[in-house]
Structure formats: structure tokens, C-alpha cells
Amino acid sequence: MTVPAQIVCIARACAISLSSALCAFAQAPEASGIERLVAADAARALWSDVPECRGEAALIVAADGDPRFERRLLELAADEADVARRRALIALGLLATPSAIEKLERALATVEARGSDDGVCAAFALGIVPPDRAQTTVARTLARFRQGSWRRQHAVLVTLLGAMRRVPDRTELGALRQLLREDSNRDATVRGLLWSLLLPIDGSIEADELRRVLRRGDAAERRAVVQWLADRAPARNAAWIEDLSRLAARDRDPDLRSLALRALARCEVRSSLETAAKALRSAHGVERRSAVEAMLAVGGASMRGVLEQNLIKERDLRRAAELFEGFRAPPSAALRERLVAVAAAADAPARARVGAAELLARSAAGRSAPILRGLFVDLDDPALLIRIARSLSRVEDAPTPAAKLLGATAAWTHHPARWRALLAAGHPEAQRQVLTILQDGDASASDRRCALRAWRAAMVLGPADSAPKALRDALR
């Protein structure tokens, strides 16, 4: 479908200036110059014949915060194609105008809608709307989940609560309390999310109630309580040291033990060093990493040498990966040599190689840069590529030319994961390539789709790995 000429003019105008009167309604913070240019060019794809291009463009334009495309985004939220419609529903949450919020509330108004894939995407969108924009909309929607089957509505409710956690200063206290106290609500995941949302805003919760949760609650509930303790100011945890010490040493859940140990480290509890030393030998990576962090935080310089020897002598590189990640101090010369060897070992686990290179970069930028470049070329895990690209950007005086990272003749669209990683690290060539494709009238639909997806995944909303399938598919 041909984009109307006047729409193209509006899109280009967005790159030059944004009306302050209109932007008063936008959720997104003020965009940079490159972000405004990409959003302006992406706007033309809102009328693309390719459904995925329409949907990805909706997310980019909405994140830019210009409500002049509100009408088109609302139209796309009713698109016949799933891939366009579901992305557009998520985009309405980024736009967060009154009409967008009203549309999202309607999309979750019935039990049937709250059991659908569209409902999952609408729930995520509504959950990321700031409370001062949503006002009472989220609270009304939460109350509706008490109608109908908990099992049928489970994915949508979990998505909504999980998205709400992304936005601080929640105001839905009454609705969250009602859901937690609902006798028929026995789902551990839902209850854990409810606790994580309530604890920062509900000052009426008694310590005895929380201790009952820690003794009898399901894993998700107990983690929510310990996470809250670990995140708050250490001075407020004086009465919880005994509980945290017991959990860190003896709880059956390694994730909870790790959180409790982190809370003790923040409180600088000396007795936690013994627990941390035992946790270094844990079979669980999350616990080994917390152990290193705790020993450095509590023991300081006196523990650094002991930990370095542990890292140098550790021959199981799968175990070493988390130890490298948790070591937040500059490495000694001896440890640097060990890190160089691990990072260069082609047969070593990828995570260990990246962790070693990142640690090396803290004190030896010159030695780490070529190693990081080699890892970027050799590895293909998207999450690790982002870590490598960001570390490389911190140690280089000037960005490495893309030809050295992708190959002199390789097209960017043949390396979507590397493109996203470089965009996430702010690589200027990666940014310019997005504009080049979007502005090229002869670019293929496949290349346009790849460029839009790369920018959105790196700069707007990245993959949702643990979310329900409908949301993962929309943000893959």
C-alpha cells in the first residue's frame, strides 16, 4: 500500500522537531537525534504490505513518543495479521495516550480476552504504562481477574503482573491486596508476583506475616520476600540478620540462598563469610557468583587474594564462568594471564571465555580489545554478543570498523544477532546501516524487516525469554 504523501512529510518532520504540546502526552523520554531519525523513517513502514514490518514499525514509532501516529497505531491494534496486531497492542503501552490506554482496557475486558494470545500482549502493554498515566485502569483490570477461571487467565495475569514490576511507584495497592487474599488464588507464580509488587508499597505488612511466608510459602513467594529484603537499605534489615543467615546457609532453594547471601553482604555481616566460602563449592552457578560477590563485599582486600587463587586453580571452566562474573575487583598479573588463556581457548565454554575477557578488560584494555573482537566473530549466542560488544565499546578509543567484526563482504542482514549487539553498544556504523536500509527505496522487504527488528530489539524492547509464547513471538 502506498504511503500518503502527507504522512511521509509528517514522518520526516518528526526527526527535526517534536511539538512540546503533543509530547506532553508521550511516555518515552526525549529521544536522541539518531532515534528520532530512525523513528521518522520507520513511520513509513506503518503502511507496509509486510505485516511484521507494520508491527515492528509500530513499536519503534510508539517508543519515540509522538502521538501524531496514534490513529494509525490504534488501527494496527485491530490488524488482521497476528504479527502486526500483537506488536501494535504492545506499542499502545509504549505510547500511553488516553486513547491507547482505553483500547488496552477494552482488550482485557472479557474472560475470553483474558485467556487469549492477544490478551497476553495487551496485558504486557497495560502493565508498562506508568501509574500516573494509567490512573485507575490497571486496578480495574486486576479486579476483573477474580471473575472466571484462574487457570484460563493465568498467562495474561502473570504477564500483566510481570510487566507492572518494570515500572516503580505502583499505586494499585487495594487491587493487589484483594488478589493476594483471594481464597481461590493458589498459584505460586501469581502469588510471588503479587508479593513482589505489594512489599515496596504496603507498609502495613507485619514481620510475623513475612516470616510465615518464608517458613510455609512456595518458592516464588519466598523469593519475592527475600528479594525485597536484599534490595532495600541495609540499615532496615537489622532485625532480619538471623533469618537471612539461616536462609543463606540452609534453605533448599539455591536462588533463595543466593539472594539471602547478597542481602547479608550488603549489610556487611562478617559471619556470612563462612557461608559464602561454602557456597563457592556449590553446584549452582547463581550461588557461586553470589559467593564471590559477598566475599569481596564483606572481606574486602583480605579476601581478594584467596579468591584469585581459587579462580586461577579452578579447572572446571563451566564452574569458573560464574566466578569470573562475580569477581568485581581488578585482577592481578597472575590472574590476568589465566584470563587470557581461558578467553583464547576455543574449546572452553563460551560463557567462561566471555566472563574472562570482561574481567580482563577491567585492568588491561589493550590486551582485552583484540580478544573481545575475536570472541565477537567466533561466538553466536545473542546475549553473549551484547556483553562482548558493550565491553568492547568501553575499552576502545574508537569503534572497530564493522568490516573487522562482520567480514568485509558480509551484509549486515546476514548477521542479525551481531547487528543487534552492536546497536545495543551504540556502534555508529550499525546505527547508520539501519537508516540506510530504511531510506533506500530499493531495499527488499526482507532487509527492511531485518533492520526494523534489529533496531527494536536493541533499542526499544528486547526478547522476552521467560514470557508466555505469544509475547515471546512478538518480541523475538
C-alpha positions, 0 to 999 in steps of 0.5 A: 500500500502506498504511503500518503504523501502527507504522512511521509512529510509528517514522518520526516518532520518528526526527526527535526522537531517534536511539538512540546504540546503533543509530547506532553502526552508521550511516555518515552523520554526525549529521544536522541537525534539518531532515534528520532531519525530512525523513528521518522523513517520507520513511520513509513513502514506503518503502511507496509504490505509486510505485516511484521514490518507494520508491527515492528514499525509500530513499536519503534514509532510508539517508543519515540513518543509522538502521538501524531501516529496514534490513529494509525497505531490504534488501527494496527491494534485491530490488524488482521495479521497476528504479527502486526496486531500483537506488536501494535497492542504492545506499542499502545503501552509504549505510547500511553495516550488516553486513547491507547490506554482505553483500547488496552482496557477494552482488550482485557475486558472479557474472560475470553480476552483474558485467556487469549494470545492477544490478551497476553500482549495487551496485558504486557502493554497495560502493565508498562504504562506508568501509574500516573498515566494509567490512573485507575485502569490497571486496578480495574483490570486486576479486579476483573481477574477474580471473575472466571477461571484462574487457570484460563487467565493465568498467562495474561495475569502473570504477564500483566503482573510481570510487566507492572514490576518494570515500572516503580511507584505502583499505586494499585495497592487495594487491587493487589491486596484483594488478589493476594487474599483471594481464597481461590488464588493458589498459584505460586507464580501469581502469588510471588508476583503479587508479593513482589509488587505489594512489599515496596508499597504496603507498609502495613505488612507485619514481620510475623506475616513475612516470616510465615511466608518464608517458613510455609510459602512456595518458592516464588513467594519466598523469593519475592520476600527475600528479594525485597529484603536484599534490595532495600537499605541495609540499615532496615534489615537489622532485625532480619540478620538471623533469618537471612543467615539461616536462609543463606546457609540452609534453605533448599532453594539455591536462588533463595540462598543466593539472594539471602547471601547478597542481602547479608553482604550488603549489610556487611555481616562478617559471619556470612563469610563462612557461608559464602566460602561454602557456597563457592563449592556449590553446584549452582552457578547463581550461588557461586557468583553470589559467593564471590560477590559477598566475599569481596563485599564483606572481606574486602582486600583480605579476601581478594587474594584467596579468591584469585587463587581459587579462580586461577586453580579452578579447572572446571571452566563451566564452574569458573564462568560464574566466578569470573562474573562475580569477581568485581575487583581488578585482577592481578598479573597472575590472574590476568594471564589465566584470563587470557588463556581461558578467553583464547581457548576455543574449546572452553565454554563460551560463557567462561571465555566471555566472563574472562575477557570482561574481567580482563578488560577491567585492568588491561584494555589493550590486551582485552580489545583484540580478544573481545573482537575475536570472541565477537566473530567466533561466538553466536549466542545473542546475549553473549554478543551484547556483553562482548560488544558493550565491553568492547565499546568501553575499552576502545578509543574508537569503534572497530570498523564493522568490516573487522567484526562482520567480514568485509563482504558480509551484509549486515542482514546476514548477521542479525544477532551481531547487528543487534549487539552492536546497536545495543553498544551504540556502534555508529556504523550499525546505527547508520546501516539501519537508516540506510536500509530504511531510506533506500527505496530499493531495499527488499522487504526482507532487509527492511524487516531485518533492520526494523527488528534489529533496531527494536530489539536493541533499542526499544524492547528486547526478547522476552525469554521467560514470557508466555509464547505469544509475547515471546513471538512478538518480541523475538 
